[in-house]
Amino acid sequence: MFTFSVLSSGSHAQGNSHDIGADLIGQTPPGPTPELFAPGLVSTDNLEIEGVFAPGMTEFYFVRQVSGDVPKIYSFQYKDGDWQESIVGPRTGEVFISVDGKTMYLGNEYRERTDSGWSEQKSLGSPFEDIPVMRLTASADGTYVFDERHEVGTIRYSRLVDGERQAPQAFSEEVNSGTFTAHPFIASDESYLIWDSERDDGYGDSDLYISFRQDDGSWGPAINMGDEINTEFEDAYGSVTPDGKYFFFHTINLSEPKANIFWVDAQIIENLRQAQ
């Protein structure tokens, strides 16, 4: 499983403006076949991974590593009639924006939205500060779903009950099988879980999988998302946009090396749900 370096936080740097239309950074929505996202703007000859939109679809965050430099978190934000590109700072965690748009989760730390931007990073506190979390996502009810950095990989969840954060628990073997099991995405209504893992039924390196919550509350079998999504390379970091319309992921080819962000119509998820 390929990962970028994790470094200390840095300052915000302002970049370029792009007058390219209000929606989707000026991109034409994809169909049922994955396409490179925003070629020349987001997806370039550099290494780009971990793309996510924030609620409202006017902010897009991703990680880029330019040759010879540290990996950094970049953003495109729609302000004053155009898309403004900027650098948030060095990559200190894998970005996820909460359902209400008020919190930026970065592994076992977070930032809060303020009138002037994002606050300084803060620890999630015990027990999360002691877990080497790569990606943490959260549902509308406040359930945390997260991984940890090691070869086997374990995905856990922590519910919020009456305002009290519950102790993390591991998902069942349906999710926690294979190796390099990581980068979970929990649907806002907790109806499905997406993650990546290396398994015997995969197409190469890590593949993207999905499990749907069953009527009895249990999680269904891990479903490989298929050869339209998964390749012989590392396919990872699945996300569904807050409007529910698009599925994002990235593919990394270590032999070149090359890493880019792709998107596809999210109908693929409903197709997999109906076929289970």
TILUMMAR-237966 format. One record per residue (C-alpha): chain; x negated, y negated, z negated. Coordinates in nm, 3 decimals, padded with zeros to 5 digits. Example, Ala and Ser with C-alpha at 12.3 -4.5 7.8 and 13.67 -1.06 7.14 Angstrom:
NODE c       X       Y       Z
NODE A -01.230  00.450 -00.780
NODE A -01.367  00.106 -00.714
***
This chain:
NODE c       X       Y       Z
NODE A  00.000  00.000  00.000
NODE A -00.159 -00.325  00.113
NODE A -00.137 -00.624 -00.122
NODE A -00.268 -00.977 -00.104
NODE A -00.483 -01.110 -00.385
NODE A -00.303 -01.249 -00.689
NODE A -00.454 -01.580 -00.792
NODE A -00.396 -01.863 -01.037
NODE A -00.133 -02.127 -00.964
NODE A -00.214 -02.435 -00.760
NODE A -00.066 -02.771 -00.672
NODE A  00.198 -02.847 -00.411
NODE A  00.066 -02.970 -00.077
NODE A  00.279 -03.144  00.184
NODE A  00.259 -03.025  00.544
NODE A  00.430 -03.086  00.877
NODE A  00.786 -03.175  00.977
NODE A  00.972 -02.992  01.255
NODE A  01.282 -03.141  01.420
NODE A  01.426 -02.809  01.535
NODE A  01.789 -02.797  01.422
NODE A  01.955 -02.748  01.087
NODE A  02.014 -02.373  01.095
NODE A  01.761 -02.093  01.042
NODE A  01.455 -02.307  01.118
NODE A  01.591 -02.348  01.469
NODE A  01.602 -01.974  01.541
NODE A  01.862 -01.784  01.741
NODE A  02.015 -01.512  01.519
NODE A  01.896 -01.158  01.594
NODE A  02.106 -00.864  01.704
NODE A  02.076 -00.494  01.607
NODE A  01.706 -00.474  01.702
NODE A  01.446 -00.634  01.471
NODE A  01.275 -00.945  01.605
NODE A  00.975 -01.148  01.498
NODE A  01.098 -01.432  01.276
NODE A  01.024 -01.788  01.388
NODE A  00.726 -01.710  01.614
NODE A  00.473 -01.991  01.616
NODE A  00.622 -02.145  01.302
NODE A  00.638 -01.869  01.040
NODE A  00.503 -01.569  01.230
NODE A  00.162 -01.658  01.375
NODE A -00.176 -01.497  01.436
NODE A -00.243 -01.529  01.062
NODE A -00.114 -01.278  00.806
NODE A  00.244 -01.349  00.695
NODE A  00.452 -01.143  00.452
NODE A  00.729 -01.165  00.188
NODE A  00.983 -01.387  00.362
NODE A  01.297 -01.493  00.171
NODE A  01.566 -01.759  00.213
NODE A  01.704 -01.941 -00.090
NODE A  02.080 -01.981 -00.145
NODE A  02.218 -02.243  00.089
NODE A  01.983 -02.123  00.365
NODE A  01.797 -02.457  00.368
NODE A  01.475 -02.324  00.209
NODE A  01.254 -02.041  00.333
NODE A  00.955 -01.909  00.137
NODE A  00.680 -01.674  00.253
NODE A  00.314 -01.588  00.201
NODE A  00.048 -01.668  00.459
NODE A -00.323 -01.588  00.452
NODE A -00.545 -01.779  00.691
NODE A -00.879 -01.615  00.769
NODE A -01.137 -01.703  00.506
NODE A -00.881 -01.857  00.268
NODE A -00.678 -01.733 -00.028
NODE A -00.317 -01.623  00.035
NODE A -00.070 -01.904 -00.035
NODE A  00.303 -01.945 -00.073
NODE A  00.445 -02.163  00.205
NODE A  00.790 -02.310  00.243
NODE A  01.015 -02.460  00.507
NODE A  01.280 -02.692  00.361
NODE A  01.552 -02.875  00.553
NODE A  01.539 -03.238  00.440
NODE A  01.625 -03.570  00.602
NODE A  01.731 -03.407  00.928
NODE A  01.433 -03.181  00.992
NODE A  01.246 -02.880  00.856
NODE A  00.951 -02.978  00.640
NODE A  00.669 -02.730  00.608
NODE A  00.463 -02.734  00.289
NODE A  00.236 -02.525  00.069
NODE A  00.377 -02.440 -00.273
NODE A  00.040 -02.315 -00.396
NODE A -00.177 -02.002 -00.415
NODE A  00.016 -01.676 -00.432
NODE A  00.067 -01.597 -00.799
NODE A  00.356 -01.354 -00.755
NODE A  00.614 -01.234 -00.503
NODE A  00.888 -01.494 -00.455
NODE A  01.255 -01.428 -00.522
NODE A  01.510 -01.707 -00.567
NODE A  01.797 -01.640 -00.807
NODE A  02.155 -01.616 -00.682
NODE A  02.234 -01.961 -00.823
NODE A  01.918 -02.106 -00.666
NODE A  01.790 -02.242 -00.998
NODE A  01.506 -01.998 -01.067
NODE A  01.206 -01.888 -00.864
NODE A  01.088 -01.550 -00.991
NODE A  00.719 -01.470 -00.940
NODE A  00.658 -01.121 -01.075
NODE A  00.663 -01.145 -01.453
NODE A  00.670 -01.525 -01.446
NODE A  00.916 -01.782 -01.316
NODE A  00.971 -02.147 -01.228
NODE A  01.283 -02.354 -01.285
NODE A  01.427 -02.598 -01.033
NODE A  01.403 -02.959 -01.145
NODE A  01.503 -03.293 -00.992
NODE A  01.148 -03.328 -00.856
NODE A  01.095 -02.968 -00.736
NODE A  00.983 -02.658 -00.924
NODE A  00.855 -02.656 -01.280
NODE A  00.525 -02.508 -01.390
NODE A  00.519 -02.129 -01.419
NODE A  00.644 -01.973 -01.738
NODE A  00.625 -01.620 -01.873
NODE A  00.936 -01.402 -01.881
NODE A  00.815 -01.297 -02.226
NODE A  00.814 -00.955 -02.385
NODE A  00.819 -00.686 -02.258
NODE A  00.780 -00.815 -01.901
NODE A  00.459 -01.007 -01.967
NODE A  00.289 -00.674 -02.040
NODE A  00.408 -00.509 -01.717
NODE A  00.208 -00.569 -01.395
NODE A  00.519 -00.669 -01.199
NODE A  00.476 -00.737 -00.828
NODE A  00.836 -00.813 -00.728
NODE A  01.132 -00.889 -00.953
NODE A  01.478 -00.957 -00.812
NODE A  01.799 -01.035 -01.000
NODE A  02.170 -00.977 -00.939
NODE A  02.450 -01.229 -00.992
NODE A  02.510 -01.074 -01.336
NODE A  02.147 -01.127 -01.433
NODE A  02.026 -00.769 -01.398
NODE A  01.652 -00.763 -01.332
NODE A  01.518 -00.498 -01.093
NODE A  01.141 -00.480 -01.066
NODE A  00.837 -00.267 -00.986
NODE A  00.487 -00.239 -01.126
NODE A  00.150 -00.232 -00.963
NODE A  00.013  00.123 -00.954
NODE A -00.021  00.404 -00.702
NODE A  00.288  00.605 -00.789
NODE A  00.508  00.306 -00.861
NODE A  00.817  00.293 -01.081
NODE A  01.123  00.076 -01.025
NODE A  01.310 -00.028 -01.336
NODE A  01.611 -00.238 -01.429
NODE A  01.701 -00.453 -01.728
NODE A  02.059 -00.564 -01.782
NODE A  02.183 -00.882 -01.947
NODE A  02.456 -00.785 -02.197
NODE A  02.633 -01.057 -02.397
NODE A  02.339 -01.285 -02.336
NODE A  02.084 -01.032 -02.462
NODE A  01.817 -00.890 -02.233
NODE A  01.815 -00.509 -02.256
NODE A  01.504 -00.291 -02.262
NODE A  01.390 -00.185 -01.913
NODE A  01.495  00.159 -01.790
NODE A  01.366  00.354 -01.492
NODE A  01.591  00.441 -01.200
NODE A  01.648  00.811 -01.132
NODE A  01.442  01.031 -00.900
NODE A  01.662  00.923 -00.609
NODE A  01.464  00.599 -00.620
NODE A  01.146  00.687 -00.807
NODE A  01.001  00.953 -00.580
NODE A  00.708  00.946 -00.341
NODE A  00.411  00.714 -00.389
NODE A  00.361  00.337 -00.372
NODE A  00.728  00.293 -00.467
NODE A  00.766 -00.083 -00.485
NODE A  00.922 -00.418 -00.384
NODE A  01.287 -00.362 -00.484
NODE A  01.574 -00.581 -00.373
NODE A  01.902 -00.557 -00.565
NODE A  02.219 -00.678 -00.391
NODE A  02.381 -00.971 -00.567
NODE A  02.682 -00.750 -00.656
NODE A  02.455 -00.451 -00.736
NODE A  02.624 -00.243 -00.467
NODE A  02.295 -00.133 -00.310
NODE A  01.922 -00.124 -00.375
NODE A  01.647 -00.155 -00.111
NODE A  01.280 -00.069 -00.169
NODE A  00.978  00.077  00.008
NODE A  00.785  00.396 -00.055
NODE A  00.564  00.657  00.107
NODE A  00.763  00.983  00.136
NODE A  00.745  01.305  00.334
NODE A  01.039  01.201  00.555
NODE A  00.877  00.870  00.649
NODE A  00.747  00.749  00.984
NODE A  00.396  00.656  00.875
NODE A  00.280  00.438  00.588
NODE A  00.542  00.297  00.351
NODE A  00.900  00.294  00.483
NODE A  01.207  00.100  00.375
NODE A  01.481  00.291  00.193
NODE A  01.829  00.207  00.069
NODE A  02.056  00.360 -00.196
NODE A  02.423  00.272 -00.243
NODE A  02.597  00.262 -00.580
NODE A  02.861  00.533 -00.601
NODE A  03.216  00.509 -00.739
NODE A  03.103  00.665 -01.068
NODE A  02.827  00.406 -01.111
NODE A  02.542  00.639 -01.015
NODE A  02.302  00.575 -00.730
NODE A  02.333  00.772 -00.408
NODE A  02.048  00.945 -00.225
NODE A  01.757  00.748 -00.085
NODE A  01.831  00.682  00.283
NODE A  01.544  00.606  00.517
NODE A  01.647  00.291  00.706
NODE A  01.549  00.452  01.036
NODE A  01.306  00.408  01.322
NODE A  01.457  00.075  01.430
NODE A  01.315 -00.067  01.105
NODE A  01.034  00.168  01.008
NODE A  00.717  00.219  01.210
NODE A  00.387  00.406  01.181
NODE A  00.259  00.106  00.985
NODE A  00.348 -00.035  00.644
NODE A  00.707 -00.158  00.645
NODE A  00.803 -00.325  00.321
NODE A  00.965 -00.603  00.124
NODE A  01.324 -00.577  00.240
NODE A  01.562 -00.865  00.162
NODE A  01.911 -00.964  00.264
NODE A  01.971 -01.336  00.306
NODE A  02.202 -01.505  00.052
NODE A  02.474 -01.543  00.317
NODE A  02.464 -01.167  00.374
NODE A  02.402 -01.198  00.749
NODE A  02.038 -01.101  00.803
NODE A  01.792 -00.839  00.680
NODE A  01.428 -00.944  00.646
NODE A  01.117 -00.731  00.603
NODE A  00.751 -00.736  00.697
NODE A  00.522 -00.495  00.881
NODE A  00.149 -00.468  00.814
NODE A -00.101 -00.302  01.049
NODE A -00.423 -00.270  00.850
NODE A -00.630 -00.156  01.147
NODE A -00.615 -00.498  01.319
NODE A -00.531 -00.643  01.054
NODE A -00.193 -00.792  01.139
NODE A  00.107 -00.880  00.928
NODE A  00.431 -01.046  01.037
NODE A  00.786 -01.105  00.917
NODE A  01.083 -00.956  01.106
NODE A  01.461 -00.999  01.083
NODE A  01.766 -00.815  01.212
NODE A  02.144 -00.835  01.183
NODE A  02.243 -00.710  00.836
NODE A  02.518 -00.495  00.993
NODE A  02.252 -00.224  00.979
NODE A  02.327 -00.192  00.607
NODE A  02.698 -00.136  00.663
NODE A  02.617  00.117  00.933
NODE A  02.401  00.310  00.687
NODE A  02.670  00.285  00.418
NODE A  02.933  00.433  00.651
NODE A  02.700  00.712  00.762
NODE A  02.598  00.828  00.411
***
